Amino acid sequence: MEKSALVYIVLSLVTVLLGLFVDNREYVPAYIRGGRKYGEPAGLNRQQARNRVAGIAIYCLLAGVSACRIAVGNDYWVYRDNFKLIAQNRHVASEIGFNLVVRWIQMLFGYDRYLPVFAFFSLVTVFFFVKALHDQGSCYAFSLYLLLTGGYYFNSLNSVRYYLVLAIALYSMKYVLRGEYGKFILWILAGALFHKSVLLVIPVYLTARYLAARRLKRWHYAAGGILLASLLFCQDIYRDIIFRFYPYYRDSVFDNGRLSYANILKCVCVLILGICFCRKSLKEDMTERFYFFLNLFGLAAYCCGSFVPEISRVGYYMIISQVFLLPRLLARMENKTLRRLGYAGVIGAFGVYFVLLLRGMYAVDVRLLPYLNWIFN
């Protein structure tokens, strides 16, 4: 790796260290239930003030690295060309919300001023990531570590529209947990103006919430079995539906039928951890069960949905919940030795994944490294 990879490594270390100053375990249950209405203390105490200062510093660092990039990502210049087409009122494949925002920013800054466009989407995407961690991450530093080493933040330097709506989906999970389904649907509909694939999370998240709030019966298992069977034996039907929305994906480089073995392994390990070591915790906590079902849905998608173009991105809508689930499961393991081993195993596994991710960032179809920015380059 060359020197610019140190930007990502140092950024991860510094932000996670800052995250250690955030202790919001007492406040997350209230944030998830609905804030002050459900007992969150009025005003700011010392810990809350410390949380906000550290959270703002983390946001500034993550947003700064993202917003200041130039020529980073394999689709960076493709987006730049699309920005020009949008300004010329010519047809592009992106959604109306994205086109309107791009046109508005170019009206403010001038034609082909692409840096402010990238900066705007960076600021908004990182905001939703950090806000989601603040509201739902009972172990903030650990959740931030998983978000960074899992590649979600760094991949947001590429595929601008998709990672914006992924961050919105992560943020909107709290509304599903609260039972505020109207707010949840409105946020997802707003996200769909930028990438319509996010509409998938409406049935998926609502189903996970439904199952998490109930004791499973035989017909639930039967329905799940039928769904899995349909993924195996009705693939042509599903593909026809998908290509009605995304016709340009048919027979493209994304329509390759590959299995994402790394994501399958992550889902399986989380499944084993929950069933074998944290069963009591899952029974007692509906929030954990919600995240656990999303992980299970992600596993099903990766194992049975390889016929779906860009299945990794589809699965990310579900398995990104691991950034909240893993810290909660590990923190509630009763056996101290197993808990320490669990922490060491998860931190080590995601650390290795991050190293492999960095090595893969030089690939032609990724190009997240070398990192360049308009300040020094």
Backbone torsions as a table, in degrees:
resi	resn	phi	psi	omega
1	MET	NA	141.9	178.1
2	GLU	-90.9	-178.1	-166.4
3	LYS	-63.2	-33.9	-174.1
4	SER	-66.8	-18.0	175.1
5	ALA	-63.0	-24.9	177.7
6	LEU	-63.0	-25.8	177.2
7	VAL	-59.5	-46.5	-179.5
8	TYR	-69.5	-38.9	-178.7
9	ILE	-67.8	-48.2	-179.6
10	VAL	-65.2	-40.6	178.1
11	LEU	-58.1	-44.1	-179.7
12	SER	-64.2	-46.0	-178.5
13	LEU	-63.4	-46.5	-176.2
14	VAL	-66.3	-44.8	-177.5
15	THR	-68.1	-37.5	177.7
16	VAL	-67.2	-39.5	175.7
17	LEU	-61.6	-41.9	175.2
18	LEU	-62.9	-35.5	178.8
19	GLY	-62.8	-24.6	178.1
20	LEU	-66.0	-20.4	177.3
21	PHE	-80.4	-10.2	179.9
22	VAL	-91.6	120.8	175.7
23	ASP	-128.8	93.5	-177.5
24	ASN	-115.4	25.2	-179.6
25	ARG	-59.9	-34.6	-179.4
26	GLU	-73.9	-22.2	-171.3
27	TYR	-101.7	-23.7	-177.6
28	VAL	-57.6	-45.4	177.6
29	PRO	-56.1	-38.3	178.9
30	ALA	-70.7	-39.8	178.2
31	TYR	-61.1	-42.4	-178.9
32	ILE	-68.1	-39.5	-179.3
33	ARG	-74.6	-24.5	178.3
34	GLY	136.8	20.8	171.2
35	GLY	76.5	-142.4	-170.1
36	ARG	-60.6	-31.2	178.9
37	LYS	-55.9	-29.3	-176.4
38	TYR	-108.7	20.7	169.9
39	GLY	113.3	4.8	175.6
40	GLU	-67.7	131.7	-176.2
41	PRO	-62.8	142.5	177.4
42	ALA	-71.4	150.2	178.9
43	GLY	77.3	-172.6	-178.7
44	LEU	-118.9	128.5	169.3
45	ASN	-94.6	-178.7	-174.1
46	ARG	-62.2	-42.1	-179.0
47	GLN	-66.7	-40.5	177.7
48	GLN	-63.4	-39.3	177.4
49	ALA	-63.6	-42.6	177.5
50	ARG	-62.2	-40.6	178.4
51	ASN	-59.2	-44.5	-176.7
52	ARG	-69.0	-40.5	179.4
53	VAL	-62.8	-47.1	179.0
54	ALA	-64.4	-41.3	179.6
55	GLY	-63.3	-40.0	178.4
56	ILE	-66.4	-40.5	178.7
57	ALA	-62.8	-43.0	178.2
58	ILE	-61.8	-44.7	179.4
59	TYR	-60.2	-44.9	-177.8
60	CYS	-62.8	-40.9	179.9
61	LEU	-67.1	-48.3	-178.6
62	LEU	-65.5	-44.6	-179.5
63	ALA	-67.2	-36.1	-179.4
64	GLY	-64.3	-47.3	179.4
65	VAL	-61.5	-41.0	-179.1
66	SER	-70.9	-46.3	-174.0
67	ALA	-70.2	-27.5	-175.9
68	CYS	-91.1	1.5	-177.3
69	ARG	-70.3	155.2	173.2
70	ILE	-146.4	134.1	179.6
71	ALA	60.4	31.0	177.6
72	VAL	-107.5	124.0	-178.2
73	GLY	107.6	140.7	-175.9
74	ASN	-68.3	-19.0	-179.0
75	ASP	-107.6	14.5	-177.2
76	TYR	-59.0	-51.6	-176.7
77	TRP	-76.3	-23.6	173.0
78	VAL	-64.1	-43.9	176.7
79	TYR	-61.9	-41.8	179.6
80	ARG	-59.0	-43.4	178.0
81	ASP	-63.9	-38.8	178.3
82	ASN	-65.9	-36.5	177.1
83	PHE	-58.2	-42.0	179.9
84	LYS	-66.4	-40.8	178.2
85	LEU	-63.8	-39.7	178.9
86	ILE	-63.1	-43.6	179.2
87	ALA	-62.6	-27.2	179.5
88	GLN	-89.7	6.1	-179.0
89	ASN	60.3	31.5	176.6
90	ARG	-96.3	163.6	-174.3
91	HIS	-72.9	133.3	169.8
92	VAL	-135.2	160.9	-174.2
93	ALA	-80.5	-11.7	-175.8
94	SER	-73.3	161.4	-174.4
95	GLU	-74.3	164.3	-171.4
96	ILE	-64.3	-37.9	-179.9
97	GLY	-62.9	-43.6	177.7
98	PHE	-62.0	-45.2	-178.3
99	ASN	-62.8	-41.1	-179.2
100	LEU	-65.4	-42.0	179.6
101	VAL	-65.1	-42.8	178.8
102	VAL	-61.6	-44.3	-179.7
103	ARG	-63.7	-40.9	-180.0
104	TRP	-63.1	-44.7	-178.8
105	ILE	-65.3	-38.6	179.4
106	GLN	-71.5	-26.2	173.1
107	MET	-66.4	-35.7	-179.1
108	LEU	-75.4	-42.4	-170.5
109	PHE	-106.4	-14.7	179.0
110	GLY	112.4	158.9	-178.1
111	TYR	-63.6	137.5	178.9
112	ASP	61.7	26.0	170.8
113	ARG	-90.9	83.1	-171.8
114	TYR	-82.9	-22.9	-179.5
115	LEU	-61.4	-45.2	176.9
116	PRO	-62.3	-30.2	179.1
117	VAL	-67.1	-49.6	177.4
118	PHE	-60.6	-40.7	-178.8
119	ALA	-63.5	-42.3	-179.7
120	PHE	-59.5	-49.6	-178.0
121	PHE	-68.1	-29.5	175.1
122	SER	-65.0	-47.2	-178.6
123	LEU	-60.9	-42.4	-178.1
124	VAL	-71.3	-44.0	-179.0
125	THR	-61.3	-48.2	-179.6
126	VAL	-64.4	-36.3	177.6
127	PHE	-57.1	-48.0	-177.8
128	PHE	-67.1	-36.7	176.2
129	PHE	-61.6	-50.7	-175.6
130	VAL	-68.1	-40.1	178.7
131	LYS	-64.0	-39.0	177.2
132	ALA	-62.6	-41.6	177.4
133	LEU	-64.0	-40.5	-179.6
134	HIS	-62.4	-41.4	-173.7
135	ASP	-85.3	-26.8	-172.4
136	GLN	-123.6	-11.2	-176.5
137	GLY	-87.3	98.3	-178.6
138	SER	-67.2	-24.5	171.2
139	CYS	-122.4	87.8	-167.5
140	TYR	-57.1	-49.9	-175.8
141	ALA	-62.8	-40.4	179.8
142	PHE	-66.8	-43.8	178.4
143	SER	-62.9	-39.5	177.5
144	LEU	-64.2	-41.3	177.4
145	TYR	-58.3	-44.4	-179.8
146	LEU	-67.5	-37.0	178.9
147	LEU	-64.4	-39.6	-178.2
148	LEU	-76.9	-53.3	-176.3
149	THR	-71.8	-22.9	174.7
150	GLY	-74.1	-8.6	173.8
151	GLY	90.8	-2.1	-174.9
152	TYR	-64.7	-45.0	179.4
153	TYR	-68.2	-48.4	-174.2
154	PHE	-67.3	-34.6	176.1
155	ASN	-69.5	-18.2	177.6
156	SER	-69.7	-12.7	173.0
157	LEU	-71.8	-11.0	174.4
158	ASN	-118.9	166.9	174.0
159	SER	48.3	63.3	-170.9
160	VAL	-55.5	-50.4	-175.0
161	ARG	-64.9	-44.9	-175.7
162	TYR	-62.9	-46.3	-175.9
163	TYR	-73.2	-23.2	170.6
164	LEU	-62.1	-48.5	-177.4
165	VAL	-74.1	-27.0	174.0
166	LEU	-63.7	-42.2	177.2
167	ALA	-64.2	-38.8	177.5
168	ILE	-65.0	-40.6	178.5
169	ALA	-62.2	-43.1	178.1
170	LEU	-61.8	-44.4	178.7
171	TYR	-62.6	-38.2	-173.7
172	SER	-75.9	-10.3	179.6
173	MET	-57.7	-32.7	-177.5
174	LYS	-64.7	-31.4	178.7
175	TYR	-71.2	-32.9	174.7
176	VAL	-66.1	-43.7	-179.9
177	LEU	-64.3	-34.9	178.2
178	ARG	-73.6	-19.1	-172.2
179	GLY	83.3	14.2	177.1
180	GLU	-91.3	72.7	-170.8
181	TYR	-69.5	-30.1	177.6
182	GLY	-61.3	-47.8	178.6
183	LYS	-62.4	-42.2	179.1
184	PHE	-58.4	-49.9	-177.5
185	ILE	-64.4	-38.6	178.5
186	LEU	-62.8	-41.6	177.9
187	TRP	-63.7	-41.3	-179.3
188	ILE	-69.3	-38.9	176.6
189	LEU	-63.3	-38.3	175.7
190	ALA	-63.2	-42.2	177.4
191	GLY	-63.8	-33.8	-179.0
192	ALA	-65.4	-18.9	175.1
193	LEU	-69.0	-13.4	-179.9
194	PHE	-112.1	-28.5	175.6
195	HIS	-160.7	107.6	-169.8
196	LYS	-70.2	-11.6	177.9
197	SER	-61.2	-22.3	-177.7
198	VAL	-66.7	-16.7	177.3
199	LEU	-59.0	-23.8	178.4
200	LEU	-57.3	-32.0	-173.5
201	VAL	-71.9	-17.6	180.0
202	ILE	-61.4	-57.0	177.1
203	PRO	-67.4	-34.5	-176.3
204	VAL	-67.9	-49.8	-178.0
205	TYR	-67.9	-38.8	179.9
206	LEU	-67.4	-36.7	176.4
207	THR	-65.9	-42.4	178.1
208	ALA	-62.3	-39.8	177.8
209	ARG	-65.4	-41.6	178.5
210	TYR	-61.1	-47.6	-178.5
211	LEU	-68.2	-36.1	-178.4
212	ALA	-66.5	-27.4	-176.4
213	ALA	-89.2	0.9	-174.8
214	ARG	-132.6	157.3	171.0
215	ARG	-82.7	125.0	-173.8
216	LEU	-66.6	139.9	177.1
217	LYS	-115.4	175.7	-175.4
218	ARG	-60.5	-38.2	-176.1
219	TRP	-68.9	-24.8	174.3
220	HIS	-64.8	-44.5	178.5
221	TYR	-64.8	-39.4	179.7
222	ALA	-63.4	-43.6	179.1
223	ALA	-62.8	-40.9	177.4
224	GLY	-63.2	-40.4	178.1
225	GLY	-63.9	-40.2	178.3
226	ILE	-64.2	-41.3	179.0
227	LEU	-62.7	-44.7	178.6
228	LEU	-63.2	-40.2	178.4
229	ALA	-62.7	-38.2	179.4
230	SER	-66.3	-34.4	177.5
231	LEU	-65.6	-29.6	-179.3
232	LEU	-84.3	-36.9	-170.2
233	PHE	-112.2	-6.2	-179.3
234	CYS	-122.1	36.3	-174.4
235	GLN	-64.5	-35.7	-179.4
236	ASP	-63.4	-37.2	178.9
237	ILE	-65.0	-47.0	179.4
238	TYR	-61.6	-41.3	-178.6
239	ARG	-64.7	-39.5	177.7
240	ASP	-61.5	-40.1	178.5
241	ILE	-65.3	-45.0	-178.6
242	ILE	-61.3	-43.4	-175.1
243	PHE	-76.4	-10.3	170.4
244	ARG	-69.2	-33.2	178.3
245	PHE	-89.7	-35.0	-176.9
246	TYR	-129.0	68.8	-177.0
247	PRO	-62.2	-28.5	-176.9
248	TYR	-75.3	-6.2	176.3
249	TYR	-83.4	-18.4	-177.9
250	ARG	-63.5	125.6	178.6
251	ASP	60.4	21.2	176.2
252	SER	-86.1	-179.2	178.6
253	VAL	-65.6	-21.6	179.2
254	PHE	-81.2	-18.0	-178.0
255	ASP	-93.1	68.0	-170.9
256	ASN	-113.9	-5.9	176.7
257	GLY	68.2	19.3	-177.9
258	ARG	-77.0	147.4	172.1
259	LEU	-93.3	139.0	178.5
260	SER	-93.3	88.5	-173.7
261	TYR	-64.9	-35.3	179.8
262	ALA	-63.5	-43.8	-179.6
263	ASN	-70.9	-35.0	175.1
264	ILE	-61.7	-44.1	180.0
265	LEU	-63.0	-42.2	178.4
266	LYS	-60.8	-44.9	-179.0
267	CYS	-64.7	-40.7	180.0
268	VAL	-64.9	-43.2	-179.8
269	CYS	-63.9	-40.4	177.3
270	VAL	-65.8	-39.4	178.7
271	LEU	-61.5	-45.5	179.2
272	ILE	-64.1	-43.5	178.9
273	LEU	-58.5	-45.7	-178.0
274	GLY	-67.1	-45.4	-175.1
275	ILE	-74.6	-41.6	-172.8
276	CYS	-85.8	-32.6	-171.9
277	PHE	-120.6	-14.7	-173.8
278	CYS	-131.2	29.6	-176.1
279	ARG	-63.3	-40.9	-180.0
280	LYS	-62.7	-43.0	179.6
281	SER	-61.9	-41.5	-179.7
282	LEU	-65.4	-35.5	179.3
283	LYS	-67.4	-33.2	-173.8
284	GLU	-86.8	-23.4	-169.3
285	ASP	-119.4	110.7	-179.9
286	MET	-65.8	-34.0	179.1
287	THR	-62.4	-44.4	178.4
288	GLU	-63.9	-39.2	179.2
289	ARG	-64.0	-37.3	177.3
290	PHE	-60.1	-50.2	178.3
291	TYR	-63.4	-36.6	-178.6
292	PHE	-65.2	-41.6	178.2
293	PHE	-66.2	-36.2	176.2
294	LEU	-62.6	-40.4	176.1
295	ASN	-62.2	-40.4	178.7
296	LEU	-64.9	-41.8	177.6
297	PHE	-63.2	-38.7	177.9
298	GLY	-63.0	-41.7	177.7
299	LEU	-60.6	-44.1	178.8
300	ALA	-62.2	-40.9	-179.5
301	ALA	-63.8	-44.0	-178.2
302	TYR	-70.4	-35.8	-177.6
303	CYS	-78.4	-36.5	-172.7
304	CYS	-112.9	-2.6	-174.1
305	GLY	-115.3	28.1	-178.8
306	SER	-65.4	-16.8	178.3
307	PHE	-74.1	-11.3	-179.6
308	VAL	-85.1	124.6	176.1
309	PRO	-59.4	141.0	179.6
310	GLU	56.1	45.6	-177.9
311	ILE	-62.3	-27.6	179.0
312	SER	-60.9	-40.8	179.9
313	ARG	-70.0	-37.2	176.1
314	VAL	-60.4	-45.6	-179.6
315	GLY	-66.3	-29.4	179.8
316	TYR	-59.6	-32.9	177.8
317	TYR	-57.8	-26.3	-177.5
318	MET	-99.3	-48.3	-171.5
319	ILE	-80.9	-9.1	174.5
320	ILE	-63.6	-18.2	175.2
321	SER	-62.3	-15.1	177.5
322	GLN	-60.4	-26.6	-179.5
323	VAL	-65.3	-22.2	175.4
324	PHE	-99.7	-36.0	-174.2
325	LEU	-69.6	-48.0	-175.4
326	LEU	-60.1	-47.6	177.8
327	PRO	-60.3	-37.4	-179.4
328	ARG	-67.9	-43.2	-179.3
329	LEU	-65.1	-46.9	-177.3
330	LEU	-65.6	-39.3	-178.4
331	ALA	-64.7	-24.6	-175.4
332	ARG	-103.1	9.2	173.7
333	MET	-70.9	129.0	-173.7
334	GLU	-77.1	-36.0	-179.2
335	ASN	-78.2	116.4	-175.4
336	LYS	-62.3	-40.4	-179.1
337	THR	-64.4	-45.7	178.2
338	LEU	-64.6	-36.0	179.4
339	ARG	-63.9	-44.1	179.0
340	ARG	-64.5	-41.8	177.2
341	LEU	-63.1	-37.8	178.7
342	GLY	-63.7	-46.4	177.9
343	TYR	-59.9	-46.3	-178.7
344	ALA	-62.6	-41.6	-179.7
345	GLY	-64.7	-45.3	-178.8
346	VAL	-67.6	-45.9	179.9
347	ILE	-62.1	-43.5	179.8
348	GLY	-65.8	-43.0	-178.4
349	ALA	-64.7	-43.8	179.1
350	PHE	-70.8	-30.5	175.2
351	GLY	-64.2	-43.6	177.1
352	VAL	-63.9	-41.9	178.6
353	TYR	-60.2	-38.8	-179.8
354	PHE	-65.5	-41.0	178.2
355	VAL	-62.3	-45.3	178.6
356	LEU	-64.1	-36.2	177.2
357	LEU	-62.4	-44.0	178.5
358	LEU	-61.2	-41.9	179.8
359	ARG	-63.5	-35.1	-179.0
360	GLY	-79.9	-9.4	-177.9
361	MET	-70.7	-12.5	178.5
362	TYR	-85.9	-8.8	-178.3
363	ALA	-60.3	149.5	-176.9
364	VAL	-61.1	-35.3	-177.9
365	ASP	-87.4	7.1	176.5
366	VAL	-121.9	-64.2	174.5
367	ARG	54.4	42.5	172.7
368	LEU	-85.6	-11.4	172.4
369	LEU	-130.5	145.3	1.8
370	PRO	-70.2	150.0	177.9
371	TYR	-84.8	127.4	176.9
372	LEU	-124.3	148.7	174.9
373	ASN	-138.7	157.9	-174.1
374	TRP	-76.5	-6.5	178.8
375	ILE	-79.7	-46.5	-174.1
376	PHE	-106.7	-15.7	-176.5
377	ASN	-115.4	NA	NA
